[in-house]
Amino acid sequence: MSYEHDAAGDLVPGATISPQHQFNLAKMCLAWHENVEAEPEFAQFVKHITDEIRGS
């Protein structure tokens, strides 16, 4: 995951792992938090991604 830009060069508020795995972290209230790792929603998101990668 990394910063992404649209065709105009503006930052896209989210993350793309692959075309079928796109997440809008701002809408998930996980963007721009100083200590996002402490949020329960962040742990759930990480588990979701891990499960997707492992094919669970």
ZADREN-376349 format. One record per atom (N, C-alpha, C, CB): residue number from 1; residue in one letter; x, y, z. Coordinates in steps of 0.1 Angstrom, whole numbers, padded with zeros to 4 digits. Glycine has a CB too. Layout:
// ZADREN-376349
@num->NUM residu->A px->X py->Y pz->Z .
...
This chain:
// ZADREN-376349
@num->1 residu->M px->0008 py->-0012 pz->0000 .
@num->1 residu->M px->0000 py->0000 pz->0000 .
@num->1 residu->M px->0009 py->0012 pz->0000 .
@num->1 residu->M px->-0010 py->0000 pz->0012 .
@num->2 residu->S px->0005 py->0022 pz->-0007 .
@num->2 residu->S px->0012 py->0034 pz->-0008 .
@num->2 residu->S px->0003 py->0046 pz->-0012 .
@num->2 residu->S px->0024 py->0033 pz->-0017 .
@num->3 residu->Y px->0009 py->0058 pz->-0012 .
@num->3 residu->Y px->0001 py->0069 pz->-0017 .
@num->3 residu->Y px->-0002 py->0067 pz->-0032 .
@num->3 residu->Y px->0008 py->0082 pz->-0014 .
@num->4 residu->E px->-0015 py->0070 pz->-0035 .
@num->4 residu->E px->-0019 py->0069 pz->-0049 .
@num->4 residu->E px->-0023 py->0083 pz->-0054 .
@num->4 residu->E px->-0029 py->0058 pz->-0052 .
@num->5 residu->H px->-0022 py->0085 pz->-0067 .
@num->5 residu->H px->-0026 py->0098 pz->-0073 .
@num->5 residu->H px->-0036 py->0095 pz->-0084 .
@num->5 residu->H px->-0014 py->0106 pz->-0078 .
@num->6 residu->D px->-0046 py->0104 pz->-0086 .
@num->6 residu->D px->-0055 py->0102 pz->-0098 .
@num->6 residu->D px->-0048 py->0108 pz->-0110 .
@num->6 residu->D px->-0068 py->0109 pz->-0095 .
@num->7 residu->A px->-0056 py->0108 pz->-0121 .
@num->7 residu->A px->-0050 py->0113 pz->-0134 .
@num->7 residu->A px->-0046 py->0128 pz->-0133 .
@num->7 residu->A px->-0061 py->0111 pz->-0145 .
@num->8 residu->A px->-0052 py->0136 pz->-0124 .
@num->8 residu->A px->-0048 py->0150 pz->-0123 .
@num->8 residu->A px->-0036 py->0151 pz->-0114 .
@num->8 residu->A px->-0060 py->0158 pz->-0118 .
@num->9 residu->G px->-0032 py->0141 pz->-0107 .
@num->9 residu->G px->-0021 py->0141 pz->-0098 .
@num->9 residu->G px->-0024 py->0144 pz->-0084 .
@num->9 residu->G px->-0012 py->0152 pz->-0102 .
@num->10 residu->D px->-0038 py->0144 pz->-0081 .
@num->10 residu->D px->-0042 py->0146 pz->-0067 .
@num->10 residu->D px->-0042 py->0133 pz->-0059 .
@num->10 residu->D px->-0056 py->0152 pz->-0067 .
@num->11 residu->L px->-0039 py->0134 pz->-0046 .
@num->11 residu->L px->-0039 py->0122 pz->-0038 .
@num->11 residu->L px->-0053 py->0115 pz->-0037 .
@num->11 residu->L px->-0034 py->0125 pz->-0024 .
@num->12 residu->V px->-0053 py->0102 pz->-0038 .
@num->12 residu->V px->-0065 py->0094 pz->-0037 .
@num->12 residu->V px->-0066 py->0090 pz->-0022 .
@num->12 residu->V px->-0065 py->0082 pz->-0047 .
@num->13 residu->P px->-0077 py->0093 pz->-0015 .
@num->13 residu->P px->-0077 py->0089 pz->-0001 .
@num->13 residu->P px->-0081 py->0074 pz->0001 .
@num->13 residu->P px->-0087 py->0098 pz->0006 .
@num->14 residu->G px->-0072 py->0066 pz->0000 .
@num->14 residu->G px->-0074 py->0052 pz->0002 .
@num->14 residu->G px->-0062 py->0043 pz->-0001 .
@num->14 residu->G px->-0086 py->0047 pz->-0007 .
@num->15 residu->A px->-0064 py->0031 pz->-0003 .
@num->15 residu->A px->-0053 py->0022 pz->-0006 .
@num->15 residu->A px->-0057 py->0011 pz->-0016 .
@num->15 residu->A px->-0047 py->0016 pz->0007 .
@num->16 residu->T px->-0049 py->0008 pz->-0025 .
@num->16 residu->T px->-0052 py->-0003 pz->-0034 .
@num->16 residu->T px->-0041 py->-0014 pz->-0033 .
@num->16 residu->T px->-0052 py->0002 pz->-0049 .
@num->17 residu->I px->-0046 py->-0026 pz->-0030 .
@num->17 residu->I px->-0037 py->-0037 pz->-0029 .
@num->17 residu->I px->-0036 py->-0044 pz->-0043 .
@num->17 residu->I px->-0041 py->-0047 pz->-0018 .
@num->18 residu->S px->-0048 py->-0045 pz->-0049 .
@num->18 residu->S px->-0049 py->-0049 pz->-0063 .
@num->18 residu->S px->-0062 py->-0043 pz->-0068 .
@num->18 residu->S px->-0049 py->-0065 pz->-0064 .
@num->19 residu->P px->-0065 py->-0044 pz->-0081 .
@num->19 residu->P px->-0077 py->-0038 pz->-0086 .
@num->19 residu->P px->-0090 py->-0042 pz->-0079 .
@num->19 residu->P px->-0078 py->-0040 pz->-0101 .
@num->20 residu->Q px->-0090 py->-0055 pz->-0075 .
@num->20 residu->Q px->-0102 py->-0060 pz->-0068 .
@num->20 residu->Q px->-0102 py->-0057 pz->-0053 .
@num->20 residu->Q px->-0104 py->-0074 pz->-0071 .
@num->21 residu->H px->-0091 py->-0052 pz->-0048 .
@num->21 residu->H px->-0090 py->-0049 pz->-0034 .
@num->21 residu->H px->-0086 py->-0034 pz->-0032 .
@num->21 residu->H px->-0079 py->-0058 pz->-0027 .
@num->22 residu->Q px->-0096 py->-0026 pz->-0033 .
@num->22 residu->Q px->-0095 py->-0012 pz->-0031 .
@num->22 residu->Q px->-0102 py->-0007 pz->-0018 .
@num->22 residu->Q px->-0099 py->-0004 pz->-0043 .
@num->23 residu->F px->-0096 py->0001 pz->-0010 .
@num->23 residu->F px->-0102 py->0005 pz->0003 .
@num->23 residu->F px->-0100 py->0020 pz->0004 .
@num->23 residu->F px->-0095 py->-0003 pz->0014 .
@num->24 residu->N px->-0111 py->0026 pz->0008 .
@num->24 residu->N px->-0111 py->0040 pz->0011 .
@num->24 residu->N px->-0109 py->0042 pz->0026 .
@num->24 residu->N px->-0124 py->0048 pz->0006 .
@num->25 residu->L px->-0096 py->0044 pz->0030 .
@num->25 residu->L px->-0093 py->0045 pz->0044 .
@num->25 residu->L px->-0099 py->0057 pz->0051 .
@num->25 residu->L px->-0078 py->0046 pz->0046 .
@num->26 residu->A px->-0102 py->0068 pz->0043 .
@num->26 residu->A px->-0108 py->0080 pz->0049 .
@num->26 residu->A px->-0123 py->0076 pz->0053 .
@num->26 residu->A px->-0108 py->0091 pz->0039 .
@num->27 residu->K px->-0130 py->0069 pz->0044 .
@num->27 residu->K px->-0144 py->0065 pz->0047 .
@num->27 residu->K px->-0144 py->0055 pz->0058 .
@num->27 residu->K px->-0150 py->0059 pz->0034 .
@num->28 residu->M px->-0134 py->0047 pz->0060 .
@num->28 residu->M px->-0133 py->0038 pz->0071 .
@num->28 residu->M px->-0128 py->0044 pz->0084 .
@num->28 residu->M px->-0124 py->0026 pz->0067 .
@num->29 residu->C px->-0126 py->0057 pz->0084 .
@num->29 residu->C px->-0121 py->0065 pz->0095 .
@num->29 residu->C px->-0107 py->0059 pz->0100 .
@num->29 residu->C px->-0131 py->0064 pz->0107 .
@num->30 residu->L px->-0099 py->0055 pz->0090 .
@num->30 residu->L px->-0086 py->0050 pz->0094 .
@num->30 residu->L px->-0075 py->0058 pz->0088 .
@num->30 residu->L px->-0084 py->0036 pz->0089 .
@num->31 residu->A px->-0078 py->0069 pz->0081 .
@num->31 residu->A px->-0068 py->0078 pz->0075 .
@num->31 residu->A px->-0064 py->0089 pz->0084 .
@num->31 residu->A px->-0073 py->0083 pz->0062 .
@num->32 residu->W px->-0052 py->0092 pz->0084 .
@num->32 residu->W px->-0046 py->0104 pz->0091 .
@num->32 residu->W px->-0048 py->0103 pz->0106 .
@num->32 residu->W px->-0052 py->0116 pz->0086 .
@num->33 residu->H px->-0048 py->0092 pz->0112 .
@num->33 residu->H px->-0048 py->0091 pz->0127 .
@num->33 residu->H px->-0034 py->0090 pz->0131 .
@num->33 residu->H px->-0057 py->0078 pz->0131 .
@num->34 residu->E px->-0031 py->0097 pz->0142 .
@num->34 residu->E px->-0017 py->0097 pz->0147 .
@num->34 residu->E px->-0013 py->0083 pz->0152 .
@num->34 residu->E px->-0015 py->0107 pz->0158 .
@num->35 residu->N px->-0023 py->0076 pz->0159 .
@num->35 residu->N px->-0020 py->0063 pz->0165 .
@num->35 residu->N px->-0030 py->0053 pz->0160 .
@num->35 residu->N px->-0020 py->0064 pz->0180 .
@num->36 residu->V px->-0032 py->0052 pz->0147 .
@num->36 residu->V px->-0042 py->0044 pz->0141 .
@num->36 residu->V px->-0041 py->0029 pz->0145 .
@num->36 residu->V px->-0042 py->0045 pz->0126 .
@num->37 residu->E px->-0029 py->0025 pz->0148 .
@num->37 residu->E px->-0026 py->0011 pz->0152 .
@num->37 residu->E px->-0034 py->0007 pz->0165 .
@num->37 residu->E px->-0011 py->0008 pz->0153 .
@num->38 residu->A px->-0037 py->0017 pz->0173 .
@num->38 residu->A px->-0044 py->0014 pz->0185 .
@num->38 residu->A px->-0059 py->0013 pz->0184 .
@num->38 residu->A px->-0041 py->0025 pz->0195 .
@num->39 residu->E px->-0064 py->0016 pz->0172 .
@num->39 residu->E px->-0079 py->0015 pz->0169 .
@num->39 residu->E px->-0083 py->0001 pz->0167 .
@num->39 residu->E px->-0082 py->0024 pz->0158 .
@num->40 residu->P px->-0094 py->-0004 pz->0173 .
@num->40 residu->P px->-0099 py->-0017 pz->0170 .
@num->40 residu->P px->-0102 py->-0019 pz->0156 .
@num->40 residu->P px->-0111 py->-0020 pz->0179 .
@num->41 residu->E px->-0107 py->-0009 pz->0149 .
@num->41 residu->E px->-0111 py->-0010 pz->0135 .
@num->41 residu->E px->-0099 py->-0013 pz->0126 .
@num->41 residu->E px->-0118 py->0003 pz->0130 .
@num->42 residu->F px->-0087 py->-0007 pz->0130 .
@num->42 residu->F px->-0075 py->-0010 pz->0123 .
@num->42 residu->F px->-0071 py->-0025 pz->0124 .
@num->42 residu->F px->-0064 py->-0001 pz->0128 .
@num->43 residu->A px->-0072 py->-0030 pz->0136 .
@num->43 residu->A px->-0069 py->-0045 pz->0138 .
@num->43 residu->A px->-0078 py->-0053 pz->0129 .
@num->43 residu->A px->-0070 py->-0048 pz->0153 .
@num->44 residu->Q px->-0091 py->-0049 pz->0128 .
@num->44 residu->Q px->-0101 py->-0057 pz->0120 .
@num->44 residu->Q px->-0097 py->-0056 pz->0106 .
@num->44 residu->Q px->-0115 py->-0052 pz->0123 .
@num->45 residu->F px->-0093 py->-0044 pz->0101 .
@num->45 residu->F px->-0089 py->-0042 pz->0087 .
@num->45 residu->F px->-0077 py->-0050 pz->0084 .
@num->45 residu->F px->-0086 py->-0027 pz->0085 .
@num->46 residu->V px->-0067 py->-0050 pz->0093 .
@num->46 residu->V px->-0055 py->-0058 pz->0090 .
@num->46 residu->V px->-0058 py->-0073 pz->0089 .
@num->46 residu->V px->-0044 py->-0055 pz->0101 .
@num->47 residu->K px->-0067 py->-0078 pz->0098 .
@num->47 residu->K px->-0071 py->-0092 pz->0098 .
@num->47 residu->K px->-0078 py->-0095 pz->0085 .
@num->47 residu->K px->-0080 py->-0095 pz->0110 .
@num->48 residu->H px->-0086 py->-0086 pz->0080 .
@num->48 residu->H px->-0094 py->-0088 pz->0068 .
@num->48 residu->H px->-0084 py->-0089 pz->0056 .
@num->48 residu->H px->-0103 py->-0076 pz->0065 .
@num->49 residu->I px->-0074 py->-0080 pz->0055 .
@num->49 residu->I px->-0064 py->-0081 pz->0045 .
@num->49 residu->I px->-0056 py->-0093 pz->0046 .
@num->49 residu->I px->-0055 py->-0068 pz->0045 .
@num->50 residu->T px->-0052 py->-0097 pz->0058 .
@num->50 residu->T px->-0043 py->-0109 pz->0060 .
@num->50 residu->T px->-0051 py->-0121 pz->0055 .
@num->50 residu->T px->-0039 py->-0110 pz->0074 .
@num->51 residu->D px->-0064 py->-0122 pz->0059 .
@num->51 residu->D px->-0072 py->-0133 pz->0055 .
@num->51 residu->D px->-0073 py->-0134 pz->0039 .
@num->51 residu->D px->-0086 py->-0132 pz->0061 .
@num->52 residu->E px->-0075 py->-0122 pz->0033 .
@num->52 residu->E px->-0076 py->-0121 pz->0018 .
@num->52 residu->E px->-0064 py->-0126 pz->0012 .
@num->52 residu->E px->-0080 py->-0107 pz->0014 .
@num->53 residu->I px->-0052 py->-0122 pz->0017 .
@num->53 residu->I px->-0039 py->-0126 pz->0011 .
@num->53 residu->I px->-0037 py->-0141 pz->0013 .
@num->53 residu->I px->-0028 py->-0118 pz->0017 .
@num->54 residu->R px->-0040 py->-0146 pz->0024 .
@num->54 residu->R px->-0038 py->-0160 pz->0027 .
@num->54 residu->R px->-0049 py->-0169 pz->0021 .
@num->54 residu->R px->-0038 py->-0163 pz->0042 .
@num->55 residu->G px->-0060 py->-0163 pz->0016 .
@num->55 residu->G px->-0071 py->-0170 pz->0010 .
@num->55 residu->G px->-0080 py->-0177 pz->0020 .
@num->55 residu->G px->-0065 py->-0181 pz->0001 .
@num->56 residu->S px->-0081 py->-0172 pz->0032 .
@num->56 residu->S px->-0089 py->-0178 pz->0042 .
@num->56 residu->S px->-0104 py->-0174 pz->0040 .
@num->56 residu->S px->-0085 py->-0173 pz->0056 .
